[in-house]
Amino acid sequence: MGEVVENGGAEIAKKPVMVAIDESECSHYALMWVIDNLKESITTKSPLLIFMAQPPPASSITFAAPLGAARMYCPPTPEFANNMQENHRKLTVALLERAKDICASHGVTAKTVTDIGDAKTAICAAVLKYNVNLLVLGERGLGKIKRAILGSVSNYCVQNAKCPVLVVKKAQISSTGEIL
């Protein structure tokens, strides 16, 4: 549960604002949006929590091309899978540290957390675990077909997170300078 503070004899739980990030420019934009627009709230009223999901070990192994029958003869070794998982962990730690440094450079203190699992379910689980007040996500802007096939993390979280969800969409600028 969140930190409890006293306010004139009444106890108020400080519930965090959580920004879920990945390696995309859209999630970086969402973090910057929070810093620029919610700075007063996240420095005085609600702590900032930066979350990133690490893919589960089974989904860590992807190949550039289908292997077909060769997969039976050349299965990935446990050592290969462990190396892939360690690489994901290192990338996650580096991205979370970078996000924390960005926050610090803007005078915002942030706590970073990670968990292993599918991004959309890990984010929703973290919302419950950390008693989050507001979840902020960046929108990648997948087309209708890709979104239908791949699914959308932001759409899943809007439907399933047990808190309000803010999806930050980066404005698209036309060649004439107009916001689309």
Residue frames as a rotation matrix with the C-alpha (Angstrom) as fourth column:
MET 1
0.576 0.817 0.000 0.00
0.817 -0.576 0.000 0.00
0.000 0.000 -1.000 0.00
GLY 2
0.257 -0.446 0.857 1.07
0.339 -0.789 -0.513 3.61
0.905 0.423 -0.052 -0.48
GLU 3
-0.762 -0.589 -0.269 2.82
0.507 -0.286 -0.813 5.71
0.402 -0.756 0.517 2.12
VAL 4
0.365 0.912 -0.187 0.47
0.826 -0.224 0.518 7.15
0.430 -0.343 -0.835 4.74
VAL 5
-0.779 -0.552 0.296 0.77
0.370 -0.787 -0.494 10.79
0.506 -0.276 0.817 5.79
GLU 6
-0.183 0.712 -0.678 -1.18
0.916 -0.126 -0.380 12.77
-0.357 -0.690 -0.629 8.33
ASN 7
-0.678 0.083 0.730 -3.13
0.354 -0.834 0.423 15.83
0.644 0.546 0.536 7.30
GLY 8
-0.499 0.471 0.728 -4.61
-0.702 -0.711 -0.022 17.71
0.507 -0.522 0.686 10.25
GLY 9
-0.398 0.297 0.868 -5.33
-0.718 0.488 -0.496 14.50
-0.571 -0.821 0.019 12.14
ALA 10
0.745 0.660 0.093 -6.78
-0.429 0.581 -0.692 12.70
-0.511 0.476 0.716 9.11
GLU 11
-0.266 -0.843 0.468 -4.71
-0.054 0.497 0.866 10.04
-0.963 0.205 -0.178 7.39
ILE 12
0.720 0.394 -0.571 -4.40
-0.571 -0.132 -0.810 10.21
-0.394 0.910 0.130 3.63
ALA 13
0.353 -0.599 0.719 -2.69
0.460 0.780 0.424 7.47
-0.814 0.181 0.551 1.65
LYS 14
0.053 -0.433 -0.900 -0.20
-0.726 -0.635 0.262 8.80
-0.685 0.640 -0.348 -0.90
LYS 15
0.536 0.210 0.818 -1.03
0.321 0.845 -0.428 6.74
-0.781 0.492 0.385 -3.95
PRO 16
-0.432 -0.874 -0.222 1.54
0.106 -0.294 0.950 6.84
-0.896 0.387 0.220 -6.75
VAL 17
0.675 0.367 -0.641 1.25
-0.610 -0.211 -0.764 7.90
-0.415 0.906 0.081 -10.35
MET 18
0.045 -0.654 0.755 2.75
0.163 0.751 0.640 5.12
-0.986 0.095 0.140 -12.48
VAL 19
0.400 -0.048 -0.915 4.28
-0.870 -0.332 -0.363 5.59
-0.287 0.942 -0.174 -15.93
ALA 20
0.519 -0.218 0.826 4.76
0.225 0.968 0.114 2.34
-0.825 0.127 0.551 -17.83
ILE 21
0.331 -0.499 -0.801 7.67
-0.826 -0.563 0.010 2.56
-0.456 0.658 -0.599 -20.26
ASP 22
0.705 -0.341 0.622 9.44
0.501 0.860 -0.096 0.49
-0.502 0.379 0.777 -22.87
GLU 23
-0.321 -0.947 -0.004 12.17
0.640 -0.219 0.737 1.30
-0.699 0.234 0.676 -25.37
SER 24
0.051 0.424 0.904 9.84
0.977 -0.208 0.042 3.29
0.206 0.881 -0.425 -27.65
GLU 25
-0.862 -0.293 0.414 9.89
0.292 -0.954 -0.069 7.02
0.415 0.062 0.908 -28.27
CYS 26
-0.015 0.961 0.278 6.18
-0.040 -0.278 0.960 7.08
0.999 0.003 0.043 -27.35
SER 27
0.581 0.212 -0.786 6.82
0.714 0.330 0.617 5.93
0.390 -0.920 0.040 -23.79
HIS 28
-0.533 -0.796 -0.286 9.63
0.846 -0.509 -0.161 8.49
-0.017 -0.328 0.945 -23.43
TYR 29
-0.663 0.377 0.647 7.17
0.022 -0.854 0.520 11.15
0.748 0.359 0.558 -24.61
ALA 30
0.432 0.867 -0.248 4.62
0.258 0.145 0.955 9.96
0.864 -0.476 -0.161 -22.01
LEU 31
0.154 -0.474 -0.867 7.23
0.988 0.097 0.122 10.25
0.026 -0.875 0.483 -19.25
MET 32
-0.854 -0.497 0.152 8.13
0.504 -0.863 0.013 13.77
0.125 0.088 0.988 -20.37
TRP 33
-0.242 0.857 0.455 4.43
0.032 -0.462 0.886 14.67
0.970 0.229 0.085 -20.54
VAL 34
0.560 0.425 -0.711 3.98
0.668 0.275 0.691 13.58
0.490 -0.862 -0.130 -16.93
ILE 35
-0.290 -0.760 -0.582 7.02
0.940 -0.341 -0.023 15.58
-0.182 -0.554 0.813 -15.82
ASP 36
-0.900 -0.098 0.425 5.83
0.262 -0.900 0.349 18.67
0.348 0.425 0.835 -17.70
ASN 37
-0.306 0.902 0.304 2.14
-0.256 -0.386 0.886 18.49
0.917 0.194 0.349 -16.80
LEU 38
0.712 0.606 -0.355 1.90
0.130 0.383 0.915 16.69
0.690 -0.697 0.194 -13.44
LYS 39
-0.270 -0.961 -0.065 5.13
0.251 -0.006 -0.968 17.87
0.929 -0.278 0.243 -11.79
GLU 40
-0.410 0.143 0.901 3.39
-0.755 -0.607 -0.247 19.63
0.512 -0.782 0.357 -8.91
SER 41
0.656 0.741 0.142 1.28
-0.712 0.545 0.443 16.57
0.251 -0.392 0.885 -8.11
ILE 42
0.756 -0.363 -0.545 4.14
0.268 0.931 -0.249 14.07
0.598 0.042 0.801 -8.36
THR 43
-0.380 -0.913 0.150 6.48
0.177 -0.231 -0.957 16.18
0.908 -0.337 0.249 -6.23
THR 44
-0.711 0.113 0.695 4.03
-0.634 -0.530 -0.563 17.05
0.304 -0.840 0.448 -3.46
LYS 45
0.088 0.915 0.394 0.98
-0.983 0.143 -0.115 14.79
-0.161 -0.377 0.912 -3.51
SER 46
0.923 0.280 0.265 1.70
-0.218 0.946 -0.240 11.51
-0.318 0.164 0.934 -5.28
PRO 47
-0.058 -0.988 0.141 5.03
-0.333 0.152 0.931 9.74
-0.941 0.008 -0.338 -5.73
LEU 48
0.435 0.114 -0.893 6.11
-0.900 0.040 -0.433 8.81
-0.014 0.993 0.120 -9.26
LEU 49
0.124 -0.311 0.942 6.60
-0.173 0.928 0.329 5.15
-0.977 -0.204 0.061 -10.08
ILE 50
0.078 -0.168 -0.983 8.25
-0.995 -0.077 -0.066 4.13
-0.065 0.983 -0.173 -13.36
PHE 51
0.252 0.155 0.955 7.47
-0.294 0.953 -0.077 0.57
-0.922 -0.262 0.285 -14.44
MET 52
-0.056 -0.230 -0.972 8.87
-0.994 0.105 0.033 -1.62
0.094 0.968 -0.234 -17.19
ALA 53
0.743 0.366 0.560 7.94
-0.410 0.911 -0.050 -5.21
-0.528 -0.193 0.827 -17.96
GLN 54
-0.498 -0.849 -0.177 10.55
-0.771 0.340 0.539 -7.77
-0.398 0.405 -0.823 -18.99
PRO 55
0.186 0.608 -0.772 9.35
-0.858 0.483 0.174 -10.41
0.479 0.630 0.612 -21.44
PRO 56
0.664 0.085 0.743 8.86
-0.536 0.747 0.394 -13.90
-0.521 -0.660 0.541 -20.01
PRO 57
-0.304 -0.918 0.255 11.61
-0.455 0.375 0.808 -16.43
-0.837 0.130 -0.532 -20.83
ALA 58
-0.091 0.304 0.948 9.49
0.596 0.779 -0.193 -18.40
-0.798 0.548 -0.253 -23.32
SER 59
0.838 0.480 0.259 8.80
0.492 -0.459 -0.740 -15.34
-0.236 0.747 -0.621 -25.46
SER 60
0.462 -0.733 -0.500 12.38
-0.316 -0.662 0.679 -14.10
-0.829 -0.156 -0.537 -25.33
ILE 61
-0.534 -0.719 0.445 13.52
0.111 0.463 0.880 -16.37
-0.838 0.519 -0.168 -28.13
THR 62
0.715 0.686 -0.135 12.51
-0.045 -0.148 -0.988 -15.10
-0.698 0.712 -0.075 -31.54
PHE 63
-0.262 -0.788 0.557 14.20
0.595 0.323 0.736 -15.86
-0.760 0.524 0.384 -34.79
ALA 64
-0.568 -0.047 -0.821 14.53
-0.421 -0.842 0.339 -13.66
-0.707 0.538 0.459 -37.86
ALA 65
-0.335 0.457 -0.824 12.93
-0.850 0.231 0.473 -16.33
0.407 0.859 0.311 -40.05
PRO 66
0.656 0.610 0.444 10.80
-0.736 0.648 0.197 -19.40
-0.168 -0.456 0.874 -39.39
LEU 67
-0.406 -0.893 0.195 12.94
-0.848 0.447 0.285 -22.46
-0.342 -0.050 -0.939 -38.78
GLY 68
0.327 0.610 -0.722 10.35
-0.807 0.578 0.123 -25.07
0.492 0.542 0.681 -39.72
ALA 69
0.891 0.036 -0.452 11.59
0.087 0.965 0.249 -28.62
0.446 -0.261 0.856 -39.11
ALA 70
-0.070 -0.997 0.046 15.07
0.182 -0.058 -0.982 -27.33
0.981 -0.060 0.185 -38.21
ARG 71
0.047 0.153 0.987 13.65
-0.835 -0.537 0.123 -26.21
0.549 -0.830 0.103 -34.86
MET 72
0.947 0.320 0.037 13.33
-0.295 0.815 0.498 -29.89
0.129 -0.483 0.866 -33.86
TYR 73
0.619 -0.765 -0.177 17.01
0.649 0.625 -0.433 -30.49
0.442 0.153 0.884 -34.56
CYS 74
-0.525 -0.811 0.260 18.42
0.546 -0.555 -0.628 -27.21
0.653 -0.188 0.733 -33.24
PRO 75
0.608 0.782 -0.136 16.32
0.616 -0.356 0.703 -26.20
0.502 -0.511 -0.698 -30.25
PRO 76
0.278 -0.506 0.816 17.56
-0.440 -0.823 -0.360 -23.22
0.854 -0.259 -0.452 -28.24
THR 77
-0.285 -0.479 -0.830 19.74
0.544 0.632 -0.552 -24.30
0.789 -0.609 0.080 -25.33
PRO 78
0.637 0.480 -0.603 18.97
0.761 -0.264 0.593 -23.31
0.126 -0.836 -0.533 -21.74
GLU 79
-0.244 -0.814 -0.527 22.19
0.774 -0.491 0.399 -21.28
-0.584 -0.310 0.750 -21.80
PHE 80
-0.779 0.021 0.626 20.95
0.497 -0.587 0.639 -19.34
0.381 0.810 0.447 -24.83
ALA 81
0.258 0.959 0.117 17.60
0.561 -0.247 0.790 -18.69
0.786 -0.138 -0.602 -23.13
ASN 82
0.474 -0.148 -0.868 19.36
0.833 -0.244 0.496 -17.55
-0.285 -0.958 0.008 -19.94
ASN 83
-0.646 -0.762 -0.042 21.60
0.682 -0.601 0.418 -15.21
-0.344 0.241 0.907 -21.94
MET 84
-0.470 0.566 0.677 18.57
0.455 -0.502 0.736 -13.70
0.756 0.654 -0.021 -23.67
GLN 85
0.587 0.727 -0.357 16.80
0.662 -0.177 0.728 -13.20
0.466 -0.664 -0.585 -20.33
GLU 86
0.091 -0.652 -0.752 19.92
0.835 -0.362 0.415 -11.58
-0.543 -0.666 0.512 -18.85
ASN 87
-0.814 -0.368 0.449 20.14
0.571 -0.644 0.509 -9.24
0.102 0.671 0.735 -21.86
HIS 88
0.042 0.915 0.401 16.48
0.469 -0.373 0.801 -8.25
0.882 0.154 -0.445 -21.37
ARG 89
0.598 0.145 -0.788 17.19
0.801 -0.146 0.581 -7.60
-0.031 -0.979 -0.203 -17.68
LYS 90
-0.401 -0.849 -0.345 20.20
0.775 -0.515 0.368 -5.40
-0.490 -0.120 0.864 -18.49
LEU 91
-0.684 0.224 0.694 18.22
0.461 -0.604 0.650 -3.43
0.565 0.765 0.310 -21.08
THR 92
0.399 0.913 -0.083 15.36
0.589 -0.186 0.786 -2.94
0.702 -0.363 -0.612 -18.63
VAL 93
0.362 -0.347 -0.865 17.67
0.848 -0.262 0.460 -1.74
-0.386 -0.901 0.199 -15.85
ALA 94
-0.709 -0.697 0.107 19.41
0.666 -0.611 0.428 0.66
-0.233 0.375 0.898 -18.25
LEU 95
-0.427 0.626 0.652 16.12
0.408 -0.510 0.757 2.12
0.807 0.589 -0.038 -19.52
LEU 96
0.613 0.657 -0.438 14.73
0.671 -0.140 0.728 2.50
0.417 -0.740 -0.527 -15.99
GLU 97
-0.004 -0.706 -0.709 17.94
0.845 -0.381 0.375 4.22
-0.534 -0.598 0.598 -14.83
ARG 98
-0.816 -0.255 0.518 17.78
0.537 -0.666 0.518 6.57
0.213 0.701 0.681 -17.82
ALA 99
0.075 0.937 0.340 14.15
0.450 -0.336 0.827 7.41
0.890 0.091 -0.447 -16.99
LYS 100
0.594 0.089 -0.800 15.06
0.804 -0.121 0.583 8.00
-0.045 -0.989 -0.144 -13.34
ASP 101
-0.472 -0.845 -0.252 17.92
0.772 -0.534 0.344 10.30
-0.425 -0.032 0.904 -14.41
ILE 102
-0.576 0.364 0.732 15.56
0.450 -0.607 0.656 12.26
0.682 0.707 0.186 -16.67
CYS 103
0.542 0.820 -0.184 13.19
0.569 -0.198 0.798 12.72
0.618 -0.538 -0.574 -13.74
ALA 104
0.301 -0.513 -0.804 16.02
0.866 -0.207 0.456 13.80
-0.400 -0.833 0.382 -11.43
SER 105
-0.725 -0.625 0.288 17.23
0.687 -0.630 0.361 16.36
-0.044 0.460 0.887 -13.98
HIS 106
-0.338 0.701 0.629 13.73
0.140 -0.623 0.770 17.92
0.931 0.348 0.112 -13.81
GLY 107
-0.717 -0.046 0.696 13.60
-0.612 -0.438 -0.659 17.89
0.335 -0.898 0.286 -10.00
VAL 108
0.445 0.895 0.007 11.32
-0.832 0.411 0.371 14.85
0.329 -0.171 0.929 -9.73
THR 109
-0.599 -0.565 0.568 12.10
-0.740 0.662 -0.122 11.88
-0.307 -0.493 -0.814 -7.51
ALA 110
0.366 0.705 -0.607 11.00
-0.859 0.507 0.071 8.59
0.358 0.495 0.791 -9.01
LYS 111
-0.133 -0.308 0.942 11.03
-0.565 0.804 0.183 4.97
-0.814 -0.508 -0.281 -7.92
THR 112
-0.173 0.027 -0.985 11.64
-0.941 0.290 0.174 2.32
0.290 0.957 -0.025 -10.59
VAL 113
-0.099 0.182 0.978 10.22
-0.489 0.847 -0.207 -1.19
-0.867 -0.499 0.005 -10.64
THR 114
-0.374 -0.013 -0.927 10.18
-0.882 0.314 0.351 -4.07
0.286 0.949 -0.129 -13.08
ASP 115
0.061 0.383 0.922 8.52
-0.505 0.808 -0.303 -7.44
-0.861 -0.447 0.242 -13.34
ILE 116
-0.927 -0.359 -0.106 8.74
-0.292 0.517 0.804 -10.37
-0.234 0.777 -0.584 -15.72
GLY 117
-0.276 0.860 0.429 5.65
0.506 0.510 -0.696 -11.07
-0.817 0.025 -0.576 -17.80
ASP 118
-0.189 0.353 0.916 3.56
0.939 -0.209 0.274 -10.01
0.288 0.912 -0.292 -20.75
ALA 119
-0.905 -0.330 0.269 3.58
0.263 -0.930 -0.256 -6.19
0.335 -0.161 0.928 -20.70
LYS 120
-0.308 0.851 0.425 -0.16
-0.388 -0.521 0.760 -5.63
0.869 0.069 0.491 -20.54
THR 121
0.607 0.554 -0.570 -0.84
0.262 0.537 0.802 -8.11
0.750 -0.636 0.181 -17.72
ALA 122
-0.203 -0.764 -0.613 2.33
0.932 0.042 -0.360 -7.11
0.300 -0.644 0.703 -15.82
ILE 123
-0.812 -0.038 0.583 1.29
0.005 -0.998 -0.058 -3.44
0.584 -0.045 0.810 -15.94
CYS 124
0.158 0.965 0.209 -2.21
-0.402 -0.131 0.906 -4.21
0.902 -0.227 0.367 -14.64
ALA 125
0.491 -0.063 -0.869 -0.75
0.659 0.680 0.323 -6.42
0.570 -0.731 0.376 -11.89
ALA 126
-0.606 -0.783 -0.141 1.63
0.718 -0.462 -0.522 -3.62
0.343 -0.417 0.842 -10.87
VAL 127
-0.398 0.570 0.719 -1.31
-0.294 -0.822 0.489 -1.20
0.869 -0.017 0.494 -10.65
LEU 128
0.686 0.689 -0.232 -2.84
-0.059 0.371 0.927 -3.46
0.725 -0.622 0.295 -8.00
LYS 129
0.285 -0.666 -0.690 0.44
0.849 0.509 -0.140 -4.29
0.444 -0.546 0.711 -6.25
TYR 130
-0.731 -0.676 -0.088 1.47
0.656 -0.662 -0.363 -0.65
0.187 -0.323 0.928 -5.80
ASN 131
0.046 0.862 -0.505 -2.05
0.870 -0.283 -0.403 0.74
-0.491 -0.421 -0.763 -5.27
VAL 132
-0.827 -0.490 0.276 -1.63
0.556 -0.637 0.534 3.14
-0.086 0.595 0.799 -8.19
ASN 133
-0.194 0.725 -0.661 -3.78
0.219 -0.625 -0.749 6.27
-0.956 -0.290 -0.037 -8.40
LEU 134
0.708 0.339 -0.619 -3.16
-0.484 -0.404 -0.776 6.99
-0.514 0.849 -0.122 -12.11
LEU 135
0.096 -0.639 0.763 -1.55
0.546 0.675 0.496 4.91
-0.832 0.369 0.413 -14.86
VAL 136
0.512 -0.019 -0.859 0.11
-0.572 -0.753 -0.324 6.79
-0.640 0.657 -0.397 -17.73
LEU 137
0.109 -0.412 0.904 1.03
0.564 0.775 0.285 5.08
-0.818 0.479 0.317 -21.01
GLY 138
-0.486 -0.267 -0.832 2.33
-0.553 -0.644 0.529 6.23
-0.677 0.717 0.165 -24.36
GLU 139
0.608 0.707 0.360 0.43
-0.073 0.502 -0.862 5.32
-0.791 0.498 0.357 -27.50
ARG 140
-0.436 -0.829 0.349 2.40
0.246 0.263 0.933 3.79
-0.866 0.493 0.090 -30.33
GLY 141
-0.002 0.509 -0.861 -0.25
-0.738 -0.582 -0.342 4.54
-0.675 0.634 0.377 -32.90
LEU 142
-0.792 -0.199 0.578 -0.59
0.143 0.859 0.491 1.07
-0.594 0.471 -0.652 -34.39
GLY 143
-0.705 0.573 -0.418 -2.82
-0.648 -0.282 0.708 0.93
0.287 0.770 0.570 -37.43
LYS 144
0.211 0.913 0.349 -6.18
-0.971 0.237 -0.033 -0.81
-0.113 -0.332 0.936 -37.20
ILE 145
0.670 0.034 -0.742 -4.90
-0.343 0.900 -0.268 -4.06
0.659 0.434 0.615 -38.71
LYS 146
-0.390 -0.886 -0.249 -1.77
-0.061 0.295 -0.954 -4.29
0.919 -0.356 -0.169 -36.54
ARG 147
-0.596 0.222 0.772 -3.79
-0.796 -0.293 -0.531 -3.40
0.108 -0.930 0.351 -33.45
ALA 148
0.518 0.855 -0.029 -6.34
-0.852 0.518 0.076 -6.13
0.080 -0.014 0.997 -34.29
ILE 149
0.563 -0.365 -0.742 -3.64
-0.055 0.879 -0.474 -8.76
0.825 0.308 0.474 -34.86
LEU 150
-0.419 -0.887 -0.194 -1.09
0.220 0.108 -0.969 -7.80
0.881 -0.449 0.150 -32.21
GLY 151
0.469 0.583 -0.663 -3.38
0.840 -0.064 0.539 -6.24
0.272 -0.810 -0.520 -29.66
SER 152
0.102 -0.371 0.923 -2.74
-0.024 -0.929 -0.370 -2.94
0.994 0.016 -0.104 -27.97
VAL 153
-0.553 -0.369 -0.747 -1.13
0.723 0.233 -0.650 -2.69
0.414 -0.900 0.138 -24.54
SER 154
-0.979 0.177 0.105 -2.74
-0.205 -0.891 -0.406 0.70
0.022 -0.419 0.908 -23.95
ASN 155
-0.210 0.959 -0.191 -6.19
-0.674 0.000 0.739 -0.56
0.709 0.284 0.646 -24.99
TYR 156
-0.008 0.148 -0.989 -5.85
0.429 0.894 0.130 -3.61
0.903 -0.423 -0.070 -22.72
CYS 157
-0.781 -0.380 -0.496 -4.82
0.601 -0.238 -0.763 -1.41
0.172 -0.894 0.414 -19.78
VAL 158
-0.776 0.584 0.240 -7.66
-0.562 -0.812 0.157 1.06
0.287 -0.013 0.958 -20.40
GLN 159
0.100 0.886 -0.454 -10.10
-0.488 0.441 0.753 -1.87
0.867 0.146 0.477 -20.22
ASN 160
0.456 0.078 -0.886 -8.50
0.371 0.889 0.269 -3.83
0.809 -0.451 0.377 -17.34
ALA 161
-0.674 -0.739 -0.004 -6.42
0.319 -0.286 -0.904 -1.60
0.667 -0.610 0.428 -15.04
LYS 162
0.179 0.745 -0.642 -8.06
0.924 0.096 0.370 -0.95
0.337 -0.660 -0.672 -11.68
CYS 163
-0.159 -0.184 -0.970 -7.35
0.519 -0.851 0.077 2.80
-0.840 -0.491 0.230 -11.77
PRO 164
0.825 0.383 -0.415 -7.80
-0.105 -0.618 -0.779 5.70
-0.555 0.686 -0.470 -14.17
VAL 165
0.022 -0.796 0.605 -5.59
0.790 0.385 0.478 5.39
-0.613 0.468 0.637 -17.27
LEU 166
0.606 0.041 -0.794 -4.15
-0.321 -0.901 -0.291 8.28
-0.728 0.431 -0.533 -19.25
VAL 167
0.306 -0.489 0.817 -2.91
0.841 0.541 0.009 7.42
-0.447 0.684 0.576 -22.74
VAL 168
0.228 -0.345 -0.911 -0.55
-0.178 -0.934 0.309 10.11
-0.957 0.092 -0.274 -24.01
LYS 169
0.563 0.022 0.826 -0.59
0.766 0.361 -0.532 10.44
-0.310 0.932 0.186 -27.77
LYS 170
-0.440 -0.793 -0.420 2.24
0.441 -0.599 0.669 12.32
-0.782 0.109 0.613 -29.41
ALA 171
0.511 0.634 -0.580 0.93
-0.150 -0.599 -0.787 15.06
-0.846 0.489 -0.211 -31.66
GLN 172
-0.021 -0.462 0.886 1.62
0.891 0.393 0.227 14.53
-0.454 0.795 0.404 -35.33
ILE 173
0.062 -0.073 -0.995 2.87
-0.137 -0.989 0.064 17.59
-0.989 0.132 -0.071 -37.19
SER 174
0.800 0.247 0.546 2.22
0.493 0.249 -0.834 18.02
-0.342 0.937 0.077 -40.90
SER 175
-0.113 -0.886 0.450 4.86
0.994 -0.105 0.042 19.31
0.009 0.451 0.892 -43.31
THR 176
0.026 0.193 0.981 3.20
0.342 -0.924 0.173 22.74
0.939 0.331 -0.090 -43.07
GLY 177
-0.864 -0.460 0.203 3.56
-0.047 -0.328 -0.943 22.77
0.500 -0.825 0.262 -39.27
GLU 178
-0.037 0.930 0.366 -0.09
-0.846 -0.224 0.483 22.08
0.531 -0.292 0.795 -38.48
ILE 179
-0.747 -0.096 0.658 -1.02
-0.527 0.688 -0.498 19.66
-0.405 -0.719 -0.565 -35.71
LEU 180
-0.570 0.521 -0.635 -2.90
-0.430 0.470 0.771 16.73
0.700 0.712 -0.044 -37.20
